[in-house]
Amino acid sequence: MDATLPAATPHPAPVPPLVDAPSRPAEAQSSAGPGMPPASPATAPTTSPVTEPPVSPATGPPVSPVTGPPVSPVAGPAVLPVTAPPVSVAGPPVSPVTAPEPAQRHLRPVITELRLSAFGPHRAAVFPVGPVTLFAGPSGSGKSQLLAAYEALAALGSGASLEEAFPDAPARIPDRAVPDAERRRGFRLGCTVDGPAGPVRLDLAVQAEPALRIVGERLSQDGQILLATALRDPGRRSVQAAWLTGGSVGVTRAPLPDDRLGTALLPLRVAGSTAGQRQVLAAAEQVVVALRSVFPCDPGPDRMRAPVPPGEGRLLRDCANLADVLRRTRHECGTRHALLTEAARTACPGTVAGLDVRAPAGGAPVTAVLDRGPGRPATELARLGSGELRFLALALVLLTGPGVLAMDPAAELPSARQVLTVLADDFDRGLDRRQSAELLRLALLSCGRGHVRLAASVGEATADAARRLPGVAVVDLPA
């Protein structure tokens, strides 16, 4: 069936209109999308200036329409937008947010913007994401919800189901949301991924009640919709998808599961035989690579104290196997292990001559220790404080790469063309000022090379110190 994909609707429309064969005009909606109240001005989160890489501030709506040469329409019958069943997110008025625009094209796929159109306490919020981005704000401002949205998108991009990505989906429904006539409520979120293909936008609408399912997804670039999905039949566990094909076909339509990210499935469904298909593939693969390169890290000191059995030496999310990973880095990553040892000298009290491990023969559990120098007994990690353990784990994550972390990056792309993004909620929890400052130094050192990025929530003391550091962006969330 020949058809023309319409131009993407500028933000703040959080749910993409979905295309289908002409039948009857769709019902008119407000610019905020189905179930969304009209926008009203409010105070936006503020962001401290970033000097590495340079970012120029921009004012106006959350995301300005993309300019450039117009996309030539594909010949075929007219296509009318149709709407997916609404997901009610009624609540406080939508607040416009100012976001800076990236000043340069990224050579590796990275997430440069996170959009929470209706997610927890956030409404129409746009958050810029740079090499080192710290989110600060009072308790209840939504820092943890913001990072939870980031982590969920990463999980979906890695192939996780909705239930795996949102194990507590009702908690993500916007505050004071009112269900519609069919008792449905949900949330909306999205991101922008920049890279060799240029900026690509991904927007997602999720129904959380009464059943968890995707009701709308849109992948767009340069004002053109590349993929759009809609829930056409609530009785089926699928959505109707349409993606750009080009050539004599124009648009390809097919059902996709309603519990998986359609963008992550496109590389398995699109052949790449036409220019339109290749454009869709390039955009989808760029988004998937960026999402799969995210490592959420939440070190648990109580789980890091006990000896661990030797394994493959890939750090878990809670860093419980820190001793086994130190065993591996000591032998395989001498330079990075030396940097970690130097960081430990700064952050751990007393003399630190090195980081060592005791690995008895026969597969016995491995114990990590601080070498205190000649004639002095070593200190086992079990005797360290919680702040020292968290510091060592986070420093190790920042100084290593995906090969030392328990994650599944995209195998189709060489590691040199990927960027590891570390997510850390309560990044400075249990740390003193000296330890927090040293971790920020390590973050700038690693992120300055272009292969690691950090997005974390921090307390006010760390945020104040970070505002004086070139290269660190501090995003202040209002109460």
C-alpha positions in Angstrom: 0.0 0.0 0.0 1.5 3.4 -1.0 1.4 6.0 1.6 3.2 9.2 2.9 4.4 9.4 6.4 3.5 12.8 7.9 6.0 15.1 9.5 6.7 14.6 13.1 4.7 16.8 15.5 6.9 19.3 17.5 7.2 18.7 21.2 5.4 18.9 23.6 3.0 16.4 21.9 4.2 13.3 23.9 2.3 10.6 22.0 3.0 10.3 18.2 0.0 10.3 15.9 -0.1 7.0 14.0 -0.7 6.6 10.3 -3.0 4.2 8.7 -5.0 3.8 5.5 -7.7 6.5 5.1 -11.0 5.6 6.5 -12.5 8.6 8.4 -10.9 11.7 9.9 -9.4 11.3 13.3 -11.0 13.2 16.2 -9.3 16.4 17.0 -7.1 16.6 20.0 -5.3 19.2 22.0 -1.7 19.9 21.2 -0.7 18.1 24.4 -1.9 14.8 23.2 -4.7 12.5 24.4 -5.5 12.7 28.0 -3.2 15.6 28.6 -4.3 19.0 30.0 -3.3 22.2 28.2 0.1 23.7 28.9 0.7 26.5 31.4 3.9 28.3 32.1 6.1 27.1 35.1 9.6 27.2 36.3 12.0 24.9 34.4 14.9 23.0 35.9 18.1 25.0 35.7 21.3 23.6 34.3 24.8 24.9 35.1 26.9 25.7 32.0 29.0 23.0 30.5 32.4 23.7 28.9 33.3 20.2 27.7 31.8 19.7 25.2 30.4 23.2 24.6 26.6 23.5 24.8 24.7 26.6 23.7 21.5 27.4 25.6 18.3 27.7 23.8 14.9 29.1 24.8 11.5 28.2 23.7 9.5 25.0 23.7 11.1 21.8 25.0 12.4 20.8 21.6 12.3 23.2 18.6 11.3 21.9 15.2 14.3 20.6 13.3 15.2 22.6 10.3 16.8 21.4 7.1 15.9 20.4 3.6 12.3 19.1 3.2 11.7 15.4 2.9 10.3 14.5 -0.4 6.9 12.8 0.0 6.4 9.3 -1.4 3.8 9.1 -4.0 0.6 7.4 -2.9 -2.9 8.0 -1.4 -3.4 10.5 1.4 -2.9 9.3 4.9 -4.8 10.5 7.9 -3.5 10.3 11.4 -5.3 8.1 13.8 -5.0 8.1 17.5 -4.2 5.2 19.9 -6.5 4.6 22.8 -5.8 7.5 25.2 -3.8 6.9 28.4 -5.1 9.2 31.1 -2.4 11.3 32.7 -4.5 14.1 34.1 -2.9 16.1 36.8 -1.1 19.4 37.3 -0.6 21.7 34.2 2.2 20.9 31.8 5.3 23.0 32.4 7.5 24.0 29.4 11.2 23.3 30.0 14.1 25.0 28.3 16.8 22.6 27.0 20.1 23.4 25.3 20.8 22.2 21.8 23.9 20.1 21.1 26.6 22.2 19.4 28.3 19.4 17.5 27.6 16.0 15.9 28.7 13.1 18.1 30.8 10.4 16.5 29.5 7.7 18.8 25.8 7.1 19.7 25.0 8.9 22.9 21.8 10.0 24.6 21.8 13.8 24.7 18.3 14.4 26.0 15.8 12.7 28.3 12.1 13.7 28.0 9.6 12.9 30.7 6.3 14.1 29.2 4.3 12.5 32.0 6.3 10.3 34.4 6.0 10.3 38.1 6.3 13.9 39.3 7.6 15.2 36.0 5.4 16.8 33.4 6.6 18.0 30.0 10.2 18.0 31.4 13.2 17.9 29.1 16.7 17.2 30.6 19.9 17.7 28.7 22.5 14.9 29.2 26.2 15.6 28.7 29.4 13.7 29.4 29.1 14.3 33.1 25.6 15.2 34.2 24.6 15.5 37.9 20.9 15.9 38.9 20.4 17.8 42.2 17.3 18.9 44.0 15.4 18.6 47.3 13.8 15.3 48.4 10.8 14.5 46.3 11.9 16.5 43.3 12.1 13.4 41.1 15.8 12.6 40.8 15.3 8.9 41.3 12.3 8.8 39.0 14.4 10.5 36.3 17.2 7.9 36.5 14.6 5.1 36.7 13.2 6.3 33.4 16.7 6.4 31.9 17.3 2.9 33.1 14.0 1.6 31.8 14.6 2.9 28.3 18.0 1.3 28.4 16.5 -2.0 29.4 13.9 -1.9 26.6 16.7 -1.1 24.1 18.5 -4.2 25.3 15.4 -6.4 24.6 13.8 -6.5 28.0 10.0 -6.8 28.2 7.9 -4.0 29.8 7.5 -6.0 33.0 11.2 -6.3 33.3 11.8 -2.6 32.5 9.0 -1.4 34.7 8.6 -3.9 37.6 6.7 -1.1 39.5 4.9 0.5 36.6 2.0 2.0 38.7 4.6 4.0 40.7 5.6 5.7 37.4 2.0 7.0 36.7 2.0 10.8 37.0 1.0 12.3 40.3 -2.8 12.8 40.7 -3.5 11.2 37.3 -7.2 10.3 36.8 -8.2 7.2 34.9 -10.3 7.4 31.8 -13.7 5.9 31.3 -12.1 2.5 30.8 -10.0 2.8 34.0 -6.8 3.2 32.0 -3.8 5.2 33.2 -0.2 5.4 32.0 2.9 7.5 31.4 5.0 8.9 28.6 8.8 9.3 28.2 11.4 9.5 25.5 14.9 10.5 24.6 17.1 11.9 21.8 20.1 9.9 20.6 22.8 11.7 18.6 25.5 10.0 16.6 26.7 9.4 13.1 23.1 9.3 11.8 22.3 12.7 13.4 19.8 13.4 16.2 17.1 10.7 16.4 14.0 11.1 18.7 12.3 8.2 20.4 8.9 8.7 22.2 7.0 6.1 24.0 3.5 6.0 25.6 2.9 3.2 28.1 -0.4 2.0 29.6 0.2 0.9 33.2 -3.3 0.1 34.3 -5.3 -2.1 34.0 -2.7 -4.0 31.9 0.9 -3.0 31.2 1.4 -2.5 27.5 2.8 -0.1 24.9 0.1 2.0 23.2 2.2 4.3 21.1 5.8 4.6 19.9 7.4 7.0 17.5 10.9 7.1 16.0 11.6 10.3 14.1 14.5 12.2 12.6 14.7 15.6 10.9 11.0 16.1 11.2 10.1 12.8 9.5 8.5 9.9 11.3 10.4 6.7 10.6 8.3 4.3 12.8 4.9 4.8 14.4 2.8 2.3 16.3 -0.7 2.3 17.7 -2.8 0.0 19.8 -5.7 -0.7 17.4 -7.4 -3.6 19.1 -7.2 -3.7 22.9 -8.2 -7.4 22.8 -4.9 -8.4 21.1 -1.4 -8.3 22.6 0.0 -6.4 19.6 0.3 -2.9 18.2 -0.1 -1.9 14.5 3.3 -0.6 13.3 4.1 1.4 10.2 7.7 2.2 9.1 9.2 4.1 6.2 10.1 1.9 3.3 10.5 4.3 0.3 10.6 3.2 -3.3 7.3 1.9 -4.8 5.9 0.7 -1.4 6.3 3.9 0.7 5.3 2.4 4.0 5.4 -1.1 5.5 2.8 -2.2 8.0 2.9 -5.1 10.4 1.9 -6.1 13.9 4.5 -5.9 16.7 4.4 -7.1 20.3 2.9 -4.6 22.7 5.4 -5.5 25.5 8.6 -4.8 23.5 10.3 -1.7 22.1 9.5 -1.7 18.4 12.6 0.3 17.6 14.8 -2.6 19.0 12.9 -5.1 16.7 13.4 -3.1 13.5 16.9 -4.5 12.7 15.2 -7.9 12.6 12.3 -6.8 10.4 13.8 -4.3 7.9 15.9 -5.7 5.0 17.7 -2.4 4.1 17.2 -2.8 0.4 15.9 0.8 -0.2 17.1 4.2 0.8 14.1 4.6 3.2 14.8 1.2 4.8 18.5 2.1 5.3 17.5 5.4 6.9 15.2 3.5 9.3 17.9 1.0 10.1 20.6 3.6 10.7 18.3 5.5 13.1 17.1 2.4 15.0 20.5 0.9 15.3 21.9 4.2 16.6 19.2 4.3 19.3 19.7 0.7 20.3 23.5 1.0 20.5 23.2 4.0 22.9 20.6 2.3 25.0 22.5 -1.0 25.3 25.6 0.9 26.4 24.1 1.9 29.8 25.3 0.4 33.0 23.2 1.2 36.1 25.4 0.9 39.2 24.3 0.8 42.9 27.1 -0.5 45.1 25.9 -2.4 48.2 28.7 -2.3 50.8 27.1 -5.1 52.9 27.2 -7.4 49.9 30.8 -6.5 49.1 32.5 -7.5 52.3 32.3 -11.3 52.0 34.8 -13.4 49.9 33.5 -14.4 46.6 34.1 -17.4 44.4 36.3 -16.8 41.4 34.3 -16.1 38.2 34.6 -14.4 34.9 35.5 -11.1 36.6 32.6 -8.9 35.3 31.3 -6.4 37.9 27.7 -6.9 38.9 25.3 -4.0 39.4 25.5 -4.2 43.2 29.3 -4.7 43.0 29.1 -7.7 45.3 31.8 -9.5 43.3 34.3 -6.6 43.6 37.1 -8.8 44.9 36.9 -11.1 41.8 36.9 -8.1 39.4 40.0 -6.7 41.2 41.7 -10.1 40.7 41.1 -9.7 37.0 42.0 -6.1 36.6 45.3 -6.6 38.5 46.4 -9.1 35.9 44.7 -7.8 32.7 44.4 -4.0 33.1 47.6 -2.9 34.8 47.3 0.8 33.9 43.7 1.1 35.1 44.5 -0.9 38.2 47.3 1.5 39.0 44.9 4.4 38.6 42.4 2.8 40.9 45.2 2.2 43.5 46.2 5.9 43.2 42.5 6.9 43.8 42.4 4.6 46.8 45.4 6.4 48.3 43.4 9.6 48.1 40.0 8.3 49.4 41.1 5.7 52.0 42.7 6.7 55.3 46.1 5.3 56.2 48.9 4.1 54.0 47.8 2.4 50.8 50.6 0.7 48.9 48.3 -1.2 46.5 45.1 -3.1 45.9 45.7 -6.8 46.2 43.7 -10.1 46.3 44.1 -13.4 48.0 43.0 -16.1 45.6 43.8 -19.6 47.1 44.3 -22.4 44.7 41.5 -24.9 44.0 38.7 -22.4 43.3 38.5 -21.1 46.9 36.8 -17.7 47.5 38.7 -14.6 46.6 39.4 -11.8 49.2 40.4 -8.3 48.3 42.7 -6.3 50.6 44.4 -3.0 50.9 48.2 -3.4 50.9 49.5 -1.2 53.8 53.1 -1.5 52.8 56.1 -3.5 54.0 55.9 -4.9 57.5 52.2 -3.9 57.9 49.3 -6.2 57.9 46.9 -5.8 54.9 43.3 -4.6 55.5 40.6 -6.8 54.1 37.7 -5.0 52.3 35.3 -6.5 55.0 37.0 -4.1 57.5 36.5 -1.0 55.4 33.6 1.5 55.9 30.6 1.7 53.7 31.8 4.9 52.1 35.2 3.5 51.3 33.6 0.4 49.6 31.2 2.5 47.6 34.1 4.7 46.5 36.2 1.8 45.3 33.3 0.2 43.4 32.3 3.5 41.7 36.0 4.3 40.9 36.4 0.9 39.3 33.3 1.4 37.1 34.5 4.8 35.9 38.0 3.5 35.1 37.1 0.3 33.3 34.8 -0.4 30.3 32.0 -2.7 29.2 34.3 -5.7 29.1 34.7 -5.6 32.8 31.0 -4.9 33.6 28.1 -7.3 33.6 26.3 -5.8 30.7 25.5 -6.7 27.1 26.6 -3.9 24.7 25.9 -4.1 21.0 28.1 -6.7 19.4 27.6 -5.4 15.9 29.7 -2.3 16.6 33.3 -2.2 17.7 33.8 -1.1 21.3 35.9 1.8 20.1 32.7 3.2 18.5 30.5 2.9 21.6 30.3 5.0 24.7 29.6 3.5 28.2 27.1 5.5 30.2 27.1 4.9 34.0 23.9 5.6 35.9 24.2 6.1 39.6 21.4 7.1 41.9 22.6 8.7 45.2 26.1 8.8 43.7 27.6 10.4 46.8 25.7 8.4 49.4 27.9 7.6 52.3 30.9 9.5 50.9 32.8 12.4 52.5 33.8 15.5 50.5 37.2 14.2 49.7 35.8 11.0 48.3 33.1 12.7 46.3 35.7 15.2 44.9 38.0 12.3 43.8 35.2 10.5 42.1 34.3 13.7 40.2 38.0 14.0 39.2 38.0 10.4 37.9 34.7 11.0 36.0 36.1 14.0 34.2 39.3 12.0 33.5 37.4 9.1 32.0 34.7 11.1 30.3 37.2 13.5 28.7 38.4 10.6 26.5 34.9 10.3 25.0 34.3 6.6 25.9 32.6 7.0 29.2 29.7 9.2 30.4 28.1 9.7 33.8 24.5 10.5 34.8 23.9 10.6 38.5 21.9 12.1 41.3 23.8 13.9 44.1 23.2 15.8 47.3 23.5 19.5 47.5 27.1 19.5 48.9 28.4 17.6 45.9 26.3 19.7 43.5 27.8 22.9 44.9 31.3 21.6 44.4 30.6 20.3 41.0 29.2 23.7 39.8 32.7 25.0 40.0 34.2 22.3 37.8 34.5 22.9 34.0 33.0 19.9 32.2 30.3 19.1 34.7 26.6 19.9 34.1 24.5 20.2 37.2 20.7 20.1 36.5 18.7 21.5 39.4 15.2 20.0 39.8 12.6 22.2 41.5 10.7 21.0 44.5 
